[in-house]
């Protein structure tokens, strides 16, 4: 698997300075943005504390808060179990998602991935919750009913996304426009990322029934293309979509995603000058703090969890909204691999999940931003 080497640091190390984050840890920003910091109205807040919220989880992958803001649904990749986790960390199993396949023995690392609750979910007139999973045949988006207590009524809404042992993407999230965005990997078939007829290597934008959302740039489900393995989706306060993407061996990416744009893979990994390609806003060296999993945005600051990097990155969006300032790392190596990440609605807090610690050994952490 790409990016298996680790950049090890002392557990419990304090946050790095911006300069150290860029030079020592190998985070690189494209030349046009390497030196500047945010100007004008500042993106605010920094992590001020971290604590255990909940435990005894097995590789939590996705987090989606319910509309009432009192709890979130959390998926487990390896087991296909879905938990309802309250704000105080109390958790209750509400069901499983059928057909998800994951096996350490066969290196089939798909399983149950992202989760997205309907923006109008109330447990009665709207019970819709969506999941992305890797089955024995494909990657797919499915809809289930959730009444606040248990899951039921498994219904596939988008099937046939090519699957593989790696590069399945997996994140799904409802945008400010009410449509569902789906991050898909190239399934280790890089040519699919440039094929606009393929669902792979894309960010898709669909309705709740799986159809192409109105206004999509090509009249299909495709919103953007040229992606290798995107796993993070989040919108800033102006409604702009940002995404993290795992690269091959040289650079991982933070992208500002715009409709119809080509993000380069496999022609480009990181920034390049190829005609028609859109360059990332920031790149990570995968062996020096990179391999970004998911992102969340608090006060117009992007936070990115990392797998091999084993740290949480803070990346402020600049005053133009089109670029970012210098990155800073937190919790370097203190909690192992980090993946699941979500902003707590109505609070300057993040929920952050550890990953791959073993059966019932992963945690949900609460990060306070001040």
ABEGO torsion letter per residue (X at the ends): XBGABBBBBBBGBBBBBAAAAAAAAGBBBBAAAAABBBBEBBBBEBBABBBBABBGBBGBABBBBBAAGABBBBBBAAAGBBBBBBAAGBBBBAEBBBGBBBBAAAGBBBEBBBBBBBAABAGBABABBBBBBBBAABBBBBBBBBAGABBBGBBBABBGBBBBABGAEGBBBBBAAGBBBBBBBAGGBAAAAABAABABGBBBBBBAAGBBBBGBAAGBABABBGBABBABBBBBAAGBBBBBBBBBAABBBBBBBBBGBBAGOAABBEBBABBGBBBBABBBBAABGBGBABBBBBGGBBBBBBBAAGBBBBBBBBAAGABBBBBBBBGBGAAEBBBBBBBBBGBBBBBBBBBGAEBGABBBBBBBBX
